[in-house]
């Protein structure tokens, strides 16, 4: 004969059974450090230090080092840091952009396809800016206006795309009721639910 559960047994089970996770860890420390190093470094070099050669160059080397580390981490890093996790193919990108145009874009835990392309473009521009800045200091390219023009063009494009990136992050935060800026500070995001594109494993879900 089965003994019916007592009130104490029920309370014990409620304490032992874990509650569903409301948040998941998405961005690891390397990703977050790279993001804010790049953001603050570019702000400094494109505004405050634009005409101060020595600190401008030092910040440029810091950014270049951070970029090299992020490229390596994109191959060997944590799940959502790896390029294989978020770089979209043409079909997936086109599908996402079509859904975005209709206001029906799904939520992603990591980078969405449009955000991934923006990230890759910014990384390429930062790399071009760092390379041309380094070349400007070499005797072989001293005073070369083409290199200087390429450096300034890359810098101006970074500034333009950074503004677009910020506006897109704010819009996505509002659309999906999620503070993406806070997520890049803490690493935590809202757990997958509903029609989210779920890149989480069962372990991520808690």
Secondary structure, DSSP 8 states (H G I E B T S, - for coil): ------HHHHHHHHHHS----SEEE-S-HHHHHHHHHHHHHHHIIIIITTT-HHHHHHHHHHHHHHHHHHHHHHHHS-GGGSHHHH---HHHHHHHHHHHHTT----BSS--HHHHHHHHHHHHHHHHHHHHHHHHTSGGGTT-HHHHHHHHHHHHHHHHHHHHHHHHHHHHHHHTT--HHHHHHH-EEE---TT-B----HHHH-
